[in-house]
Amino acid sequence: MQIDIQFKSIAVRWFMNIFLVVALIVCTVVVAFSVVYRSIYTERITALAEDYAYEFHSLASTTPATFQDAAIELAGNFSYKNKIEVQVIDRNGNMVVSTTGFQSDEQAMPDYEKAKTGTETQVMRTRTAAGESVLAGSTPLYDSTGRYMGVYRWVTSMKAANRFEINFIVIMVLAALAILAFCVFSGLFFINSILHPIRDVSNMARKIAMGDFKSRIEIEKNDEIGELCDTINYMASELDQAESLKNDFISSVSHELRTPLTAIRGWSETAKMSVGTDEELVKRGLDVVLTEADRLSGLVEELLDFSRMETGRLTLVSQPLDISELLTESVDMYIELARRQGLELIFTRPAEEMTVFGDADRLKQVFINLIDNAVKYTEKGGQVLVDQMKEEGCVRISVKDTGVGIPAQDIDRVKEKFYKANKTVRGSGIGLAVADEIIKQHKGLLFIESTEGVGTTATVVLPLCEREKENESAAEVREKEQ
């Protein structure tokens, strides 16, 4: 089943958040460079033109009578006629002379209009009567007494300058387009490099949600995306394993339920038919029914405890208690069963009382589970040794058997929920998981050591009550003083 998920929103967000910002920055840079280039180029042309025409500034030292002749003489001797045109305008606004030899009163001269009423040179871009773009500068002339004499005006064509400006702008625009194109292609490549794995992850997640735990993502990159894919594959593997364990658990529990139910039903029918004829058979049948009912009750209680553990509702009713007494009661429950199976169950109760703060029912449940496992996995003629000892503010309880043991590859997983190392022996596979959680809630430790074919040792370590620890510390102090 092929599932294809589209992630247009990522591309849109990239376009809105990244590309538009880059485009805005590039356009701003292009405009800024163009403006700066135009300004610098115009200033350079203005400076050269003012240098070329500066000799006309000498008209300020003339008189109204000699102004026109001096202007004509300067225009005739002007050396830069091929670079700029210089026009001289008298104080009455009449064009006296032009270095080109042509005088036209039709062209607009905004620079002149502004300069004749001031004292500074006015430079402006304008157009001739023929429509040619020019740069013009007008310099007012005043004699030594401050009398206005006229204006000399230089004009230079901007055709070549405009061509350079256009070429510069075209180059800048092309560079900007190249940058934007690079951003687009690199961005799309980067987005696709993310989207494809995300699509694979999304498809995988949907397949997992539909129960397909066998599919895997092909890891092509050694980066965060590859790590994500590897994590998804690991998750699928764990789910596949959990599904397998769950199925095994359901099968095991179904078998555990079916066996006592079959016995109860069979013996109930037998007892019913034997009422009044064989009282001994009726009594035997009722004993079997009670025994199997107890098994069912224990299994249901175990399942309920597991449910409480999974939902965080496994609570404790703790109080100070004698752990030796609790352990003795647990062992006594299996003395007769061990004898019938040809096993030796040994527990020597220590003389010293050891007090822990805990839930008696829950701790007894743990001890019964450990002893039951030891008896269950030990063959006839074997031995189960229960030991209790105090050490460093704690009490250590061990249940050691000479049973079949646990394979090395299974030893680290026996406390996992649903896991059973030996599927041929009765059990739900959740007893040790519940026991481990109960011990953790008592701030203790439960660990399993085993050698296949030799036996298994289950050890519980619980902290002693504070009062017990104080007594132990006082005893150590007395020993040191002696």
C-alpha positions as CSV (number, residue, x, y, z in Angstrom):
1,M,0.0,0.0,0.0
2,Q,1.6,3.3,-1.1
3,I,0.8,6.4,0.8
4,D,2.0,9.7,-0.5
5,I,2.0,12.8,1.7
6,Q,2.5,16.3,0.4
7,F,4.3,18.9,2.5
8,K,3.6,22.1,0.6
9,S,3.5,24.1,3.8
10,I,7.2,23.7,4.3
11,A,8.1,25.1,0.9
12,V,5.6,27.9,1.4
13,R,7.1,28.8,4.8
14,W,10.6,28.7,3.3
15,F,9.5,31.0,0.5
16,M,7.8,33.4,2.9
17,N,10.5,33.4,5.6
18,I,13.7,32.9,3.7
19,F,13.4,33.6,-0.1
20,L,11.4,36.8,0.3
21,V,13.8,38.2,2.8
22,V,16.8,37.3,0.6
23,A,15.0,38.8,-2.4
24,L,14.3,42.0,-0.4
25,I,17.9,42.2,0.7
26,V,19.2,41.6,-2.8
27,C,16.9,44.2,-4.3
28,T,17.8,46.7,-1.6
29,V,21.5,46.1,-2.3
30,V,21.0,46.5,-6.1
31,V,19.1,49.8,-5.6
32,A,21.6,51.1,-3.1
33,F,24.6,50.3,-5.3
34,S,22.9,51.9,-8.3
35,V,22.2,55.1,-6.4
36,V,25.7,55.2,-5.0
37,Y,27.2,54.5,-8.4
38,R,25.1,57.3,-10.0
39,S,26.0,59.7,-7.2
40,I,29.7,59.0,-7.4
41,Y,29.7,59.1,-11.2
42,T,27.8,62.4,-11.2
43,E,30.1,63.9,-8.6
44,R,33.2,62.9,-10.6
45,I,31.8,64.4,-13.8
46,T,30.8,67.6,-11.9
47,A,34.3,67.9,-10.5
48,L,36.0,67.5,-13.9
49,A,33.5,69.9,-15.5
50,E,34.1,72.6,-12.8
51,D,37.9,72.2,-13.3
52,Y,37.6,72.6,-17.1
53,A,35.4,75.7,-16.8
54,Y,37.1,77.3,-13.9
55,E,39.0,79.8,-16.1
56,F,35.6,81.5,-16.7
57,H,35.6,82.5,-13.1
58,S,38.0,85.3,-14.0
59,L,34.9,87.1,-15.5
60,A,34.2,88.2,-12.0
61,S,37.1,90.7,-12.2
62,T,35.6,92.4,-15.3
63,T,33.2,95.4,-15.5
64,P,29.8,95.4,-17.2
65,A,31.5,97.2,-20.1
66,T,34.2,94.6,-20.6
67,F,32.2,91.5,-19.5
68,Q,31.0,90.5,-23.0
69,D,34.4,91.0,-24.7
70,A,36.2,89.0,-22.0
71,A,33.7,86.2,-22.2
72,I,34.0,86.0,-26.0
73,E,37.8,85.9,-25.7
74,L,37.7,83.2,-23.1
75,A,35.3,81.1,-25.2
76,G,37.5,81.4,-28.2
77,N,40.6,80.3,-26.4
78,F,38.8,77.5,-24.4
79,S,40.8,74.3,-24.6
80,Y,38.1,71.7,-23.6
81,K,35.5,72.4,-26.2
82,N,35.4,68.7,-27.0
83,K,34.6,67.8,-23.4
84,I,32.1,70.4,-22.2
85,E,30.2,73.3,-23.5
86,V,30.5,76.6,-21.6
87,Q,27.9,79.3,-21.9
88,V,28.1,82.9,-20.5
89,I,25.0,84.7,-19.6
90,D,25.0,88.4,-18.6
91,R,23.2,89.9,-15.7
92,N,20.3,90.7,-17.9
93,G,19.8,87.0,-18.7
94,N,21.1,87.3,-22.3
95,M,23.3,84.5,-23.7
96,V,26.6,86.3,-24.4
97,V,28.6,83.4,-25.9
98,S,28.8,79.6,-26.1
99,T,32.0,77.6,-26.6
100,T,30.2,75.5,-29.3
101,G,29.4,78.6,-31.3
102,F,25.6,78.0,-31.1
103,Q,23.4,79.9,-28.8
104,S,19.9,78.7,-28.1
105,D,17.4,80.4,-25.8
106,E,14.9,77.6,-26.1
107,Q,16.5,75.0,-23.8
108,A,15.4,74.8,-20.2
109,M,18.0,76.0,-17.7
110,P,16.7,75.2,-14.2
111,D,20.3,75.3,-12.8
112,Y,20.7,78.9,-14.1
113,E,17.4,80.0,-12.7
114,K,18.4,78.8,-9.3
115,A,22.0,80.1,-9.5
116,K,21.3,83.7,-10.5
117,T,19.5,84.3,-7.3
118,G,22.2,82.7,-5.1
119,T,25.9,82.6,-4.5
120,E,26.7,78.9,-5.0
121,T,27.1,76.8,-8.1
122,Q,24.0,74.8,-8.9
123,V,24.3,71.5,-10.7
124,M,21.4,69.6,-12.1
125,R,20.5,67.0,-14.6
126,T,18.3,68.3,-17.4
127,R,17.5,67.9,-21.1
128,T,18.3,70.0,-24.1
129,A,15.7,71.2,-26.5
130,A,16.5,68.1,-28.6
131,G,15.8,65.8,-25.7
132,E,19.4,64.9,-24.9
133,S,20.2,64.2,-21.3
134,V,22.8,66.6,-20.0
135,L,24.5,67.6,-16.7
136,A,24.6,71.4,-16.3
137,G,26.2,73.6,-13.7
138,S,25.7,77.3,-13.3
139,T,28.1,79.5,-11.3
140,P,27.1,83.1,-10.4
141,L,29.7,85.8,-10.9
142,Y,30.1,88.8,-8.5
143,D,32.7,91.5,-8.6
144,S,34.7,92.7,-5.7
145,T,32.0,95.1,-4.6
146,G,29.4,92.3,-4.6
147,R,27.7,93.5,-7.8
148,Y,26.1,90.6,-9.8
149,M,27.8,90.3,-13.2
150,G,26.2,87.2,-14.7
151,V,26.6,83.4,-14.8
152,Y,28.9,81.0,-16.6
153,R,27.2,77.7,-17.3
154,W,28.9,74.5,-18.3
155,V,27.0,71.7,-20.0
156,T,28.2,68.1,-20.7
157,S,26.4,65.2,-22.3
158,M,25.3,62.4,-20.1
159,K,24.8,59.9,-23.0
160,A,28.0,58.0,-22.2
161,A,27.4,58.2,-18.5
162,N,23.9,57.0,-18.8
163,R,25.1,54.1,-20.9
164,F,27.6,53.2,-18.2
165,E,24.9,53.5,-15.6
166,I,22.5,51.3,-17.5
167,N,25.2,48.7,-18.1
168,F,26.1,48.8,-14.4
169,I,22.4,48.4,-13.4
170,V,22.0,45.5,-15.9
171,I,25.0,43.8,-14.4
172,M,23.7,44.3,-10.9
173,V,20.3,43.0,-11.9
174,L,21.8,39.9,-13.6
175,A,23.9,39.3,-10.5
176,A,20.8,39.7,-8.3
177,L,18.9,37.3,-10.5
178,A,21.8,34.8,-10.4
179,I,21.8,35.0,-6.6
180,L,18.1,34.6,-6.4
181,A,18.2,31.7,-8.8
182,F,21.0,30.0,-6.7
183,C,18.8,30.6,-3.6
184,V,15.8,29.0,-5.3
185,F,17.6,25.9,-6.6
186,S,19.7,25.4,-3.4
187,G,16.6,26.0,-1.3
188,L,14.5,23.6,-3.3
189,F,17.3,21.0,-3.2
190,F,17.6,21.5,0.6
191,I,13.8,21.3,1.0
192,N,13.6,18.2,-1.1
193,S,16.4,16.6,0.9
194,I,14.3,17.1,4.0
195,L,10.8,16.4,2.5
196,H,11.7,13.0,1.0
197,P,12.8,11.5,4.3
198,I,9.9,13.2,6.1
199,R,7.5,11.5,3.6
200,D,9.2,8.2,4.2
201,V,8.9,8.7,8.0
202,S,5.3,9.8,7.6
203,N,4.5,6.8,5.4
204,M,6.3,4.5,7.9
205,A,4.4,6.0,10.8
206,R,1.1,5.4,9.1
207,K,2.1,1.8,8.3
208,I,3.1,1.3,11.9
209,A,-0.3,2.8,13.0
210,M,-2.0,0.2,10.8
211,G,0.0,-2.6,12.4
212,D,2.8,-3.2,9.8
213,F,5.8,-3.4,12.0
214,K,8.1,-5.2,9.5
215,S,8.6,-2.2,7.2
216,R,11.9,-0.2,7.5
217,I,13.2,3.1,6.1
218,E,16.3,2.9,4.0
219,I,18.9,5.2,5.7
220,E,20.8,7.1,3.1
221,K,22.3,10.0,5.2
222,N,24.5,10.2,8.3
223,D,22.9,13.3,9.7
224,E,19.9,14.3,11.9
225,I,17.5,13.0,9.2
226,G,19.4,9.7,9.2
227,E,19.3,9.6,12.9
228,L,15.5,10.2,12.8
229,C,15.1,7.4,10.3
230,D,17.2,5.1,12.4
231,T,15.1,6.0,15.5
232,I,11.9,5.2,13.5
233,N,13.4,1.9,12.4
234,Y,14.3,1.1,16.0
235,M,10.8,2.1,17.2
236,A,9.3,-0.2,14.5
237,S,11.6,-3.0,15.7
238,E,10.7,-2.5,19.3
239,L,7.0,-2.4,18.4
240,D,7.4,-5.5,16.3
241,Q,9.0,-7.3,19.3
242,A,6.4,-5.9,21.7
243,E,3.6,-7.1,19.4
244,S,5.2,-10.6,19.3
245,L,5.5,-10.6,23.1
246,K,1.9,-9.4,23.4
247,N,0.7,-12.2,21.1
248,D,2.8,-14.7,23.1
249,F,1.4,-13.2,26.3
250,I,-2.2,-13.5,25.1
251,S,-1.5,-17.1,24.0
252,S,0.1,-17.9,27.3
253,V,-2.6,-16.3,29.4
254,S,-5.3,-18.0,27.3
255,H,-3.6,-21.3,28.0
256,E,-3.2,-20.4,31.7
257,L,-6.9,-19.6,31.9
258,R,-8.1,-22.6,29.8
259,T,-6.2,-25.2,31.9
260,P,-7.8,-24.4,35.2
261,L,-11.2,-23.8,33.6
262,T,-11.0,-27.1,31.9
263,A,-10.1,-28.8,35.2
264,I,-12.9,-27.0,37.0
265,R,-15.5,-27.9,34.5
266,G,-14.4,-31.5,34.2
267,W,-14.2,-32.1,37.9
268,S,-17.4,-30.2,38.6
269,E,-19.3,-32.5,36.2
270,T,-17.6,-35.6,37.7
271,A,-18.5,-34.4,41.3
272,K,-22.1,-33.7,40.2
273,M,-22.5,-37.2,38.8
274,S,-20.9,-38.8,41.8
275,V,-23.0,-37.1,44.5
276,G,-24.6,-39.8,46.6
277,T,-22.5,-42.6,45.0
278,D,-18.9,-41.8,45.6
279,E,-18.3,-39.1,48.3
280,E,-14.6,-39.5,48.2
281,L,-14.5,-38.6,44.4
282,V,-16.8,-35.7,45.1
283,K,-14.4,-34.4,47.8
284,R,-11.4,-34.9,45.5
285,G,-13.2,-33.0,42.7
286,L,-14.1,-30.1,45.0
287,D,-10.5,-29.9,46.2
288,V,-9.3,-29.6,42.6
289,V,-12.0,-27.0,41.8
290,L,-10.9,-24.9,44.8
291,T,-7.2,-25.3,43.9
292,E,-7.8,-24.3,40.3
293,A,-10.1,-21.4,41.4
294,D,-7.2,-20.2,43.5
295,R,-4.9,-20.4,40.5
296,L,-7.4,-18.3,38.4
297,S,-7.8,-15.8,41.2
298,G,-4.0,-15.4,41.4
299,L,-3.7,-15.0,37.7
300,V,-6.5,-12.4,37.6
301,E,-4.9,-10.5,40.5
302,E,-1.5,-10.6,38.7
303,L,-3.1,-9.1,35.6
304,L,-4.9,-6.4,37.7
305,D,-1.6,-5.5,39.3
306,F,0.1,-5.3,35.9
307,S,-2.7,-2.9,34.8
308,R,-2.3,-0.8,37.9
309,M,1.5,-0.7,37.3
310,E,1.0,0.4,33.6
311,T,-1.4,3.2,34.6
312,G,0.6,4.3,37.7
313,R,-2.1,3.2,40.1
314,L,0.0,0.5,41.9
315,T,-0.1,2.0,45.4
316,L,1.4,0.9,48.7
317,V,0.1,0.8,52.2
318,S,3.4,0.9,54.1
319,Q,4.2,0.4,57.7
320,P,7.1,-1.0,59.7
321,L,7.2,-4.8,59.5
322,D,9.4,-7.7,60.3
323,I,10.7,-9.0,57.0
324,S,11.7,-12.3,58.5
325,E,8.1,-13.1,59.5
326,L,6.9,-12.1,56.1
327,L,9.5,-14.3,54.4
328,T,8.7,-17.2,56.7
329,E,5.0,-17.1,55.7
330,S,5.9,-17.1,52.0
331,V,8.2,-20.1,52.4
332,D,5.6,-22.0,54.4
333,M,3.2,-21.7,51.5
334,Y,5.5,-23.8,49.3
335,I,6.9,-26.4,51.7
336,E,4.2,-28.9,50.9
337,L,4.3,-28.3,47.1
338,A,8.1,-28.6,47.1
339,R,7.9,-31.9,49.0
340,R,5.4,-33.3,46.5
341,Q,7.7,-32.3,43.6
342,G,10.7,-34.0,45.3
343,L,12.4,-30.7,46.0
344,E,14.3,-29.5,49.1
345,L,13.1,-26.0,50.1
346,I,15.4,-24.6,52.8
347,F,15.0,-21.4,54.8
348,T,16.8,-20.7,58.1
349,R,15.2,-17.8,59.8
350,P,17.8,-15.4,61.3
351,A,17.6,-14.8,65.1
352,E,17.9,-11.0,64.6
353,E,14.8,-9.1,63.8
354,M,15.0,-7.0,60.7
355,T,12.5,-4.2,60.2
356,V,11.7,-2.6,56.9
357,F,9.1,0.1,56.0
358,G,6.8,-1.4,53.4
359,D,3.5,-2.9,52.2
360,A,3.3,-6.5,53.7
361,D,0.9,-7.8,51.0
362,R,3.0,-6.4,48.1
363,L,6.3,-7.7,49.5
364,K,4.8,-11.1,50.2
365,Q,3.6,-11.1,46.6
366,V,7.2,-10.5,45.4
367,F,8.6,-13.3,47.7
368,I,5.8,-15.8,46.6
369,N,6.6,-15.0,42.9
370,L,10.3,-15.6,43.3
371,I,9.8,-18.8,45.3
372,D,7.2,-20.0,42.9
373,N,9.5,-19.4,39.9
374,A,12.3,-21.3,41.7
375,V,10.1,-24.3,42.5
376,K,8.6,-24.2,39.0
377,Y,11.9,-24.3,37.2
378,T,13.7,-26.8,39.4
379,E,13.5,-30.5,38.6
380,K,12.9,-33.4,41.0
381,G,15.8,-33.8,43.4
382,G,16.8,-30.2,43.2
383,Q,17.1,-27.6,45.9
384,V,15.7,-24.1,46.6
385,L,17.6,-22.1,49.2
386,V,16.1,-19.0,50.6
387,D,18.5,-16.8,52.5
388,Q,18.2,-13.5,54.5
389,M,21.0,-11.4,55.8
390,K,21.7,-7.8,56.9
391,E,24.4,-5.6,55.3
392,E,25.2,-1.9,55.4
393,G,21.7,-0.6,56.4
394,C,19.9,-3.0,54.1
395,V,18.5,-6.5,54.2
396,R,19.3,-8.9,51.3
397,I,16.9,-11.7,50.5
398,S,18.0,-14.3,47.9
399,V,16.1,-17.2,46.4
400,K,18.6,-19.6,44.9
401,D,17.6,-22.7,42.9
402,T,19.4,-25.5,41.1
403,G,17.0,-25.4,38.2
404,V,17.3,-25.2,34.4
405,G,18.7,-21.7,34.5
406,I,18.2,-18.8,32.1
407,P,20.1,-18.5,28.7
408,A,22.6,-15.7,28.7
409,Q,20.8,-13.9,25.8
410,D,17.6,-13.8,27.9
411,I,19.0,-12.8,31.4
412,D,18.7,-9.0,30.7
413,R,15.1,-9.3,29.6
414,V,13.4,-11.5,32.1
415,K,12.1,-8.5,34.0
416,E,10.4,-7.1,30.9
417,K,6.7,-7.3,30.6
418,F,5.3,-10.2,28.6
419,Y,8.8,-11.8,28.3
420,K,9.2,-15.5,29.0
421,A,12.6,-17.1,28.6
422,N,11.1,-20.6,28.9
423,K,7.7,-20.9,27.1
424,T,7.2,-24.5,28.0
425,V,6.5,-23.7,31.7
426,R,3.3,-22.2,33.0
427,G,3.2,-18.5,33.7
428,S,2.0,-15.2,32.2
429,G,5.4,-13.5,31.8
430,I,4.5,-10.5,33.9
431,G,5.2,-11.7,37.4
432,L,8.8,-10.4,37.5
433,A,7.8,-7.1,35.9
434,V,5.3,-6.5,38.6
435,A,7.7,-7.7,41.3
436,D,10.4,-5.3,40.0
437,E,8.0,-2.4,40.1
438,I,6.9,-3.2,43.6
439,I,10.6,-3.4,44.8
440,K,11.4,-0.1,43.1
441,Q,8.5,1.6,44.9
442,H,10.0,0.3,48.1
443,K,13.3,2.0,47.1
444,G,14.9,-1.3,46.7
445,L,16.6,-3.4,44.0
446,L,15.7,-6.7,42.3
447,F,18.3,-8.4,40.2
448,I,18.6,-11.8,38.6
449,E,21.7,-13.9,38.2
450,S,21.7,-17.2,36.3
451,T,23.7,-19.8,34.5
452,E,22.0,-22.1,32.1
453,G,21.9,-25.7,33.3
454,V,23.2,-24.7,36.8
455,G,20.5,-22.5,38.4
456,T,19.2,-19.1,39.1
457,T,19.5,-16.6,42.0
458,A,17.0,-13.9,42.5
459,T,18.1,-11.2,45.0
460,V,16.0,-8.5,46.6
461,V,17.7,-5.6,48.5
462,L,15.5,-3.4,50.7
463,P,16.5,-0.5,53.0
464,L,16.0,-1.1,56.7
465,C,13.9,1.3,58.8
466,E,15.7,4.4,60.1
467,R,15.3,3.1,63.6
468,E,17.0,-0.1,62.6
469,K,19.8,1.8,60.9
470,E,20.3,3.9,64.1
471,N,20.6,0.7,66.2
472,E,23.0,-0.8,63.8
473,S,25.2,2.4,63.9
474,A,25.2,2.4,67.7
475,A,26.3,-1.3,67.7
476,E,29.2,-0.5,65.4
477,V,30.2,2.4,67.6
478,R,30.2,0.1,70.7
479,E,32.3,-2.5,68.8
480,K,34.9,0.2,68.0
481,E,35.0,1.4,71.6
482,Q,35.6,-2.2,72.8
